[in-house]
Structures are given as structure tokens and as C-alpha cells.
Amino acid sequence: MKPEAAGSLLKLFEEHRSESPEDFKALREGVDFCGEAIEIPQAELIDGIMHIPVGGPIGRGLGKFEKGAGAVDVGDICDEIDRAEEDPNVRALCFEFDTPGGMVNGTPECADRILRCDKPTLAYCAGQMCSAGYWLGSSCDFMVATRSADIGSIGVYCPFLDQSELYKQYGLQVQVFSSGKYKGMGVPGTSLTKDQQQFMLMRVKEIASMFYAHVSSCRPDAQQDDMQGQVFLGEASLGKGLIDAVVTDMDEALEMI
């Protein structure tokens, strides 16, 4: 995920993490801050092509508020793929990306589901196809973007806010009684030990290795030097093998299917 998008996403999930996940329904559902139903982008069949929107932060098991606020659930995407594959009227799938990225959980599985599609798949981006969004997009048979689109941000990171000094200023000291040296790490008001820091770094590298391997498999011309979290415009992305073509708009992209 692009760093500038992380703060708003973290705040969104922190405020509404108590909401229970909803069972999948035929359409994506969203509500506003007051709980009123609002319209959100839906998968739509147009001229034999199923258009599947992948906009906003990507997550798994999201509630209606998160979806109403602009996030997209990988569960909805996978269900829409299943329906498209079963529908004889659908001849191809077009994933419309405009996402800064999102959480790891559920993203590799959704990417694998796209890879298993029997029908042709196209990734189209006129906004952002970054981080988890690129993980999904690179699974498509063909990837296109406009000149001004942002592509990439390939990599993984995990922030940790050390508030221990702030707690000390208020005369507070947090003590954690744990069954193991990694259990309870990250409790607010504590610092990470060296072992915990190394464990977190190992986890980040482990997930990043999965990401890199997936991109290298799907985009063999992509170079490791271009998978360090950078974001590239359309033309640069094409030159680096991250996409297959630069287009003017959706109509031009669909002509390639």
C-alpha cells in the first residue's frame, strides 16, 4: 500500500473493527456513517464483458461501513469471478483498478482465483494499481493503463508506533506478562525487543517473497530493482514490463480483448 493511504485506512478499520463480517450477497452492500444504505460500484455485464470494480483499499471480511466508505472485499471479487465464469453470456472479465493497495490477508488467494479463470482477463487502470492492487492485477492475462495512472508499489511494510516515551511522560509503565517472548508484542505503551523486531522483519520479508515470486511468475520482464515500493506512471511501467500497453481510455483497452 502507498504510505499516504495507510493512515486513513488504519483509522477506518480501527474505528469499525468491532463490526461483524456480512455473509456474501448477490450485490455489494454499503452503508454510510448513519447506517443508511448507499450505492456502491457493482460488477456489471456490458457487451459480453464482466466489468469488476477494484476500487479503494482492499480487505477481507469487511463490513458494510468499510465498503460504503470505499473499500473493496476480496470475497466479493471472488464471488463475482465465479458468477462470471458460470455465465455463458460472459466472454471475458475486465478488472477496473483504482486502488492504493490494502491488507495481505485474502489477497494471494484472490490473485490465485484470477489466475484460474478459464475466460480471458484484462486489468485496466486509469487511477492507481498499487501494492495489493498490483498483486491482483498481475494475475490477469493482459494489463493496460493510461499515461497518468500510478502502477507498482510492489512490496510489504508493517508500521509500529512506539508510545513508551509518551507513557513515561504521564508516569505510566506498561508491564506485559506473557507465555513467550513474542506473545503480547506491540502492546500499546511498550517497545519491541530486538528479537521481536527481527521477527516482524522476518514476517515482512516472508510476505514480500510471496509477492515478488508472484509478480516474477506473471510478469517475467519485471526486475527486482523495480519492486522496492516505487510507483511508476503508465509509460514508465510499460518500459519496465509491469504492464502490456498504454491506452487512452477504457474503449481502447476493450478493443484488445
N, C-alpha and C positions, 0 to 999 in steps of 0.2 A: 504494500500500500504506500502511496505517496505520503510523506511526512505531514504535509499541510492538511491532509484529510483525516489523519489519525485522531486528532483532538476531538473533532466533532463526533466522530464515530464512537469513540470511547465514552463520551458524555451521554450519547444516545443510549448505548447499551447499559451503562451504569445506572441511569435513571429508571430504566424499564426492564431490568434483568429479572424482576420477580414475575413478569408476565409469563403464563404457561404457553408452550407452543400449540398452535392450532393444527388440527388434522387437515390434510390437503383437501381442497375443494376444487370444483371444476374451474373456477376462476380465482385469480389472485385477489385477496381481500385486504383492504387497508382502512384504518380509521385515523381521524385527526386527534388533536390533544384532548378534545372533549369526548372522544369516543364515538363521534359521528362517522358513518361510513363515507368514504370519499373514493372517487375514481382513481385508479392507478393503471399504468400501462399493462396491456394484456397481450398474450400471444394471439396472432391473427393470421388467417389464411387468405392470401391475396394472389390470385392468378396461379394457383398451384404451389405457391411457396409459403411455408410457415415462417412467419416473422416472430422471432422470440426475443423480447427486450431483455437486455442485461445491463440495467442502469442503476447507478448508486452503489453504495457499499454492499459487498457480497457477504452473506452469512448463512447459517444453518439453524433451523428450528426457530425462525423469527416469529414474533407476534404481529398482530395486525397493526400496531402502532409503528413498529420499525418499518414495515412495508409501506404504511401510509406516509412515513417520513422520507421515503425514497430508497430504502434498502431493498435488495432482491435476495430471495431464498433459493439456494441450490436445489432444494426439494421441489420447488415449483418448476424450475428449469428442467429437471429430470423427468417430471411427470408430463410436461409439455412435449418433451422429446418422445416419450413413449407414445403419446397420443398421435403425434405427427407420423411416427413410424408405422402405426397401425392404420392410419387413414389412407385409403387408396387414392384420395384426391390430392394428397401431398406428394409432390415430386422432388422437393428439396427443402432444406432448412436454412434460414438466414438468421444468424445471431447478431442483433444490433447492440453493439457495445458502447457504453458511455459510463465507465466505472473507474474509480481511483484504486480499486482493489478491495481487500477485505480479509476475513479470517481464514486460517488454514483449514480448519475442520470442515469437511464436506467438499472442499474444492478439488482435491485429487480425484475423488470418486465421481464428481460431476464431469471432470475432464475426461475420465475414462469412459463415461457414458457417451460423451460426444464422439470419442474415438470409435465406439462400437456401432455408430449409426450406419445403417445399410444405405440410406439415401444420402445424396451429396450435401455437404455442409459448407456454409460460407460465413466467415467472420467479417463484419463490416463495422468500421469505426469512423465517426466524424467528430468525436469528442476525446474520450480517454479509453484506452485499453491497457490498463496498468496492473502490475503485480498479479493478484489472484485473477483479475480480468484477462491478463495475457496468458496465464496458465490455462484458462478455459479456451481462449481464442486460438491458441497454438494447436489445439486439438482438431480444429476444423481442416477440411480438405484444402481450403483456399482462404487467404487472409488479405483484405484490402482496407485501405484507409485514405482519408482525404489529406491534403497537403498540411493542413493546420492541426491534424489530430496528434495527440500525445500517445506514444507507444513505448512499452517497456516497463521500467521499474521492476526488473526481474531480480528477485532476492527476497530475503526474510529478515525481519528485525523484531525484537521484543523489548519495549521500554520498561524501565523500573525507576520509580520515584523514591529516592531515599529521603525520608522525612525525619530521620532520627535526630538531626541537629535542631529542627524546629520543635520537636517534642521536648528536647532538653531545655529549650528556652522557656517552656511553660512548666518546667520542673517535673516532667513526666519521663518515666523509663519503662519501656515495654520489655517484659520477660516472657519468653516462649518456652514452654515445657513440651518437648517433642520426643517421639519414639525413634527418630532418626535424624541425621544431620541435614537432610533435605526436606523433611516434613515440617511444614509451617514456614518455609522460607517466603519472604515477601510480605510478611505480616506488617501492616502499617506501623510506622514508628521504629522499625528495625532496619539494619543494614544487612547486605548479603555478605556472607563469609566468602573466602577465596574459593572454597570447594563449591559453594552454591553458584558463584559467578561462573566457574568453569562448567558446571552442569548446565546452566542456562545457555552458555555459549555453544556447548555441545549440541543442545536441542535445536538451536537456531541453525547450526551447520548441518545437522541431520535433515531438517526440513528443507533447507536450501539445496542440499544434494538431490533430494527428490525433484525439486523444481527444475534444477539445472538439467538433470537427466531427462526429464520430460521434454523440455524445450529442445535439447540436443537431438532427441529422437525424432521429434516432429519437425524441427527446423534445422537440418544438418549444416546449413551455411552460417548459422548464428555462432558467434565467437564468445568465449568465456569473458573476454575483456568488456563485452557489451552487456554482461549480466551482473553488473555491480551496483544496481539500483538506479542507473541513469534512465532518463526519459528522452525519447527522440521524436522529432517531427516526422511526418509521413515520408518525405523524400529520403531523409537520412535512414529511416527504418528500412526502406526498400533496399538501399545500398548495403545495409548490414545483414540482409537476409531475414529480417524479422517479420516482413510481410511479403506478399507476392506482387502487389500492384498498388499504385496511387490512382485514385479515382476522383472525379469531380463531385459525384453525388450517388445516392442510392440507385437511381436508374442505371447509371453506368456500371455499378457493381453487379446488378442483377443480370445484365447482359452477359456476364462472364459465366453464369451458371449454365 
